[in-house]
Amino acid sequence: MGPGMRIAAILVAVLVVAPRAHGDPGAVDRMIELNRQALADYGSGDLESARRKLIDAVILGTRADLDKHRMMGRTYLHLAAVFLGLKDRDKATRYMGEALRVRPDIQPTAQVASPELDELLASQRKAPPTPAAPELESTTPAVEETVAAAPIEPPAPPAAAPPRTDTENPLTAIAEARRRKETGGDALRRAPGAFFVGVGIGSGYGWHPERRLEFHRDQKVQGRVAPSGDLHALPEVGYQLRDDLALSVQGRLQLITARGTDASGIGGAPARGAFAVLARAQKFFGAGQLHLVASANLGVGDAFRFVIEPQEGTVVERHDTVRGGPVAIGPGVGLMYHFGRSVAAGLESRLLLGAPTFAAVMDLSTAFQVAF
């Protein structure tokens, strides 16, 4: 096992549980802004955009423990109006029921008022009531007046609602948000919109076909499995685009220790490493602090090199190298553990294929990341 692999194994062994973080105190203000934008879309007839913004507001409120806040009730009513416009009365009825659960005395505002919405509200009030939960105090006064400064005329309903798949079902999205909140996943993971820097270390083995040596150019080596240096360092800068998706740029600095001596009189020295810059996309799976990560990697540079050990009694009495690249591409899979919103550590196994000079290397690396 190389030094990078030993370090990776030690890191996995010391991962520990971190305390939970608190919710976002600015969630109500962001919910109000999303409702304002949704009402503008509603007034212009873009019901699908209004739907997405209102669902984002509900998910945001759910994650911030605002399920019983009066602004959540207002958001549910706006969703009922939007789904009436989309000719989906079942969802409109369910959202109106949620609005009444949070605010039994709620009334439509001028921006969404319509005879159909009034009829739905009246019919839901006649339905068997569910216990009303106590409302939280609003952190922003006059919420309805803040959401929109001027009335917006209700739009004419579209001829047909756009198709929606199960993965786009807003009720499913809200249920997932509530589940994540209960497991503590959102409070304990890097937030969308955060930048992060990281550093990693590791080692790897791979395979190359028959190839001419880089230093002793008159010599060839048969295809074989060989180490890719002593270790590699992995500096990284990235951006958390979504809760489940991060983009980054990573350097792969491979180090090779000199081996053997050469009495052949050849000038110069064999390569002592390789460097590549890789663009990475990382997809996160699961909630909570520990989760699975899959990555896609594409880079260019020296790519990677394999070490050919010195052979006493032959022309090659000092180490030499063969290379794959200069393009490197391949997938990765690993585990990431978040100690909180700012600090994370992980372990990754990654396969890189070199082109047009073909070779393949399997890296095992560990990483430490700090977000800000």
N, C-alpha and C positions, 0 to 999 in steps of 0.2 A: 504493500500500500504506500503510495507516494505521500509526501508531507501535506499536500493539499487535501487528500482524502482523509488523512488523520484529523486535520483541523476541522473538516466538515463533520466528521463523526462526533467530535467533542462538542461542537456547537449544538447539534441535535440533542445531545444528552443533557444540556444545561438549560433548555427552553423551559420557562416557568410561567405561571398564571399571573396576569397583570390585573390591577384593580379597574373597575368600570369607570368610564368618564361620564360627565353630565351632558344633558341634552343641549341643543343650540338655543341660546336665549333670543336670537333674532328670528326664530322660525315664524312667529306671528306676523312680523313685518313682511317677510317674504311671501307668506300666504296671501296677505292683502294685495301685494303687488301682482302675484299670479292671477288673483281674481280680477283685478283691474284690467290686466292684459286680456284675460279670457272674455270679459264683457265687451271689450273693443272688437275682438274677433267675432263674437256673437252678433254684434251690431252690424258688422260688415258681411255676415253670412258665412264666415269660415268656421263652421261648427266643429269640424274635426280638430282644428287647432285649438279652439276653445276647450274641447273635451280633454285634450292632452294636458293643457295647462292646469285645468281644474283637478285632474287626476294627480298631477305632480304636487299640487297644493295639499291634497288629502294625504298622500304618502308622506310628504314633509311633516304635516301635523301629526300623523300617526307616529312617526319616528321620534318626534319631540315631545311625546306624551300629552298631546293636545286633543285627544279623542273627544273630550267633553267641553272643549272651548267653544264659545259662541261663534267664532269665526269658522270653525269646522261645520257647524250647522248651516251657516250662510253658504259655504262652499257646496255642501250637499244639495241645497235648494237650487243653486245655479246649475249643478250637474243634472238635476231633474229637468230643468228647462231645456238644457242642451239636448238631452236624450229624447225629449218630446219633439224637438226640431228634427232629430235624426230618425223619427218614426220608430223608436224603440221604447214602447210604453212600459215593458216589463222592467227595464233598468231604471226608467224614470220613476216608476212606482217605488222601487227599492230605495232609490236615493231620497225620495221625498219622505219615506218612512224613517230613514236615518236622520234627516233634517229635523223631523218632529221629535225623534228620540232625544236629540241634543237640546232642541229649543221648541217646546210644545206651542209657544205663542208666536212662532215665526210667521212673517208675512212676506210675499214677493215684493221686491223693489220695482221701481218704474222701468228699469232696464230690461227686466225679463217678464214683467206682468203680461198675461194673456188669458183669455177665457179658458183655454185648455188647461193652463197651469192652475188657475183658480179652481177649476172643477176637480183636478187631481188632488190638490191640497184639501179641499172639502171632503172628498171621498176617503182620504187617508185619516182625517180627523174623526170620521164616523167609525173607522175600523177599531177593533179592540185595542185599547191603548197599551203601550209597554211602559214600564216604570221609567220615569224621566230622571236622568242622572243630574246631580247638581252641576251647574256651570262654573267654570273658572272665571275669575275676574279678567277682563280684557286688558292687555297691556297697552292698547291703543284706543283712545276714546273715539266715539262716534264712528264705529267701524263701517256701517252702511254708507255714511257720507264720505268716508275716506276711500272706499273701494272705487267709486266713480263720481266725478264731479258733475257730469251732465247726463241727462237721460239719453238712452240709446233705443231707437225703435226696434222692436222685435223683427227678425228677418223672416222672409217667406221660406217655408220648409223646402228642402231640396226634393227632387223627384224620387231619389232613392238614396238610402244610406250607403256609405262606402263599406266594402267588405271588411270584416274584422275576424281575426283568428283567435283561438283560445289564448295564445301567448300575449295578445293585445287586450284581453279582457280586463277592464279596469278593476273589477271586483277581485280578480285573482291577484293583480298587482298590489291592491290594498291589503289583502290577506297576507301576502308575502312580506309586506312592510311591517305588519303587526308581529308576524312570527320573528322577523329579524330583530325587532325592538325587544321582544321578550327574551331572546337568546343573548342579547347584548352585542350583536354583531356590528351594528352601526356605530355605537359609541366606542368600540374598541378597534376599529379599523381606520386606515388612512382615508380621509374624506375626499370626495371628488373635487377637483380644482386645486389640489395640493401639488406643489413641486417637491421632488425628493432627490437626494444624492445618496449614492451607495458605493460600497467597495466590497469586492469579493476575492476569494482565493481558492485555488483548486488545482487539479491535475487531470491527466487523461491518457488514454491509450487509443490506438487506432490501427488502421490497415492501409497499406499502399501497395500498388502493383509494382512490377519490375521497373526500376527507375535508375537513371544515371545520377551519381552523387553530385551534390552541389559544389563541393570543394575539390575533391579528386575527380575531375570531370572525365578522366579516361577510365573510370571504374563504374561498374554497375552493381546493383544489389537486387536480389530476388524479392518478389512480393512477400511481405511478412507483416506480423503484428509488432508494433514498436511503441515506445512511450513518446508522448509529445512534450518532451522537455522535463525539467524538474518540477516546475509549477507554473501557474499563470495567475496574474493579477487582473482584476476586473473592475476598474473605475466606471461609474455609471451616473448619468443625470436623466431624470424622467419627470413625467407629468401624469397624475391620476385623472384620466379623462372621465371615467364613470366609476361607480362603486365596484364594478366587476371588470374594468379594463384600464390598463396603464400602458403608456408609450414611453420609450426611453432610447437613449443612445449610450452604448457601452463600448469601452475599449477592452481588447483582449491582448494583454502583454505577456508573451510566453518567454520564460527564462531557461537557458541551457548552460550548464556548467561545463567548462572545458575539460576534456578527458584525454589522457595519453600525450605522447610527444611525437614529433615528426622529424626524421632525419633525412627526408627526401629532398630538402632544399626548396620546396615549393613556397613562394612568397605568399604573405597574407595569412588568414586564419579562417577556420570554419565558422559558420553562423553561430551566434550565441543567443538567438531568440527569434521571435516573430511578433509582428503587431498587426492588428486588424481593428477596424471600427465597425460596429454592428448596430443596425436599427432593430429595435425589439418591440413586439407587441405582446403583452401578458394578459391572459384571461384568467379571472379568479372564479373559483367554484365553491359554493357553500357559505354558510354564515358563521359568525363567531370569530375567535382569534386565530384558530388554526384552519387552514383551507388549502385545497389543491390549486396549483397554478400550472397552466399550459402556456407555452411561449412559441412565437414564430420569430426567426432570426435571419437577417440578411446583412452581410458585411463584405468589406473589400479591404485590401492591404496586402501584407505578406500572407495573410490567412493563417496557416499553421504549418509547423515543421515537425518531422519525426527525427529522433536521434538514432544514428547508426553508431554503435559502440566500436571503439578501436579494436583492431585485430592484430595481435602481436605476431611478428614473423611475416607480415604481409606489407603491401604498399601502404595500406590504411592503418597506421599505427597511432593515429589520433582520431578523435571523434569526427563524424561527418553528419550531414543532414540530407533529407529529401523533403520536398514541399508539396502541399496541396493548395490550390488557389489559382489566381489571387482572389477569386470570389468564394465566399463561404456562405452556405445556406443550410438551414435545418430547423427541426423542432426541438422543444425542450419540455420537460415535465418535472414538477417538484412540489415542495411544501413551503408555505409561508406562514410565519407566526407573528402576529401583531401584539406588541407589548402595550399598545395604546395607539392613539392617532398619529403620534410622531415617530415611533421607533418600531422597526420590523426586522426580522432575520429569517433567512430561508436556506434551503438546500435544493439544488437543481441538477438534474442529469440532462445533458444536451448532446445531440448528434449533429455534427457539422460535416457537410459534404463540400469538398473543394472542386472548383471548376475554373477554367477548362482543364487544368492539370488535376486529374481526379485522385482523390484520397478521401478517407473517412476517419473522423476522430470522435470518440465518445468522452466528453468531459464530465467530471463530477466536481461541483463547486459549491461553496457556501458564500452567503452574502449578508451584509449588514446595511440597513437603509435608515435614513433620517429624513422626515418630511417637515416642510415649513410652509 
